[in-house]
Amino acid sequence: MPQVTGALTINDGTATPVAVSYSPELLSSTQAVFVDRRLASRDMQPSVEVGFSRPSASRNTFKVSRIVAYPIVRTINGVDVISDTARANVTYTIPKSATAQERKHLRALVANSEDLTILKAGPEDLDPLY
């Protein structure tokens, strides 16, 4: 099991990406939360939540999830406020029978498909597929 030794570094979406540090806020075997602490107020700080759930008597699969939250900060009457929060949810449902190579292929399919121009058009340009 990987052990967190510090912050995660994730590039942002600018033309020349900036490496942003996400510090651990909560760490456990079932949930970890990492936060970009550049803004002073916690409700304005982007976060990445990682979930992990083992199979149970009623469920024969592992559940691995990522929830990314990006608060939308606007200045109103000279005060920064949260107007909304953009979110992305990824949940892996992995059968116990999946081999290590099959799990690697699944994760690569998810990660690499997000870089396809046609699939980036939805979240980046608000264009549907048709």
Phi, psi and omega in degrees: 000131180291143179249130180287127181248000180170203183288156170268142176248120184231129178289143176276186186262017179286163182303319171251098188304142176252131178283119182252134181268126177250110184275146177296132175250323181216132179226122172209175181287345180250342182206137174224140179233130179240138189229137172278108188267019182293330176265147189291323185270130183302323181292346178262359186265124175300151182215158174233121178252131180245124180247150178214125180226125179283162174301154179232182179298329183260354182223123185265024183227155169275147173240120178237129185224157172227130173236118180253128179239129180234098180297140177265110184260129178232149176263119180236122182053039177080005182240132176285128178225159175273121178266338181184179176223127174272138182225152171227135180238129174234125177234123175266130172246107190244116178298147177301334183282350182292133178283168178301318181293322177295321177294321177296318179297318179299311181296319178295320178300316179297307184297313185286329178293331179294343179265358178288133182306315184295328180274336176288338184299329179296296182288330184273319185249358184056038177258130176279165172274138178207000000 
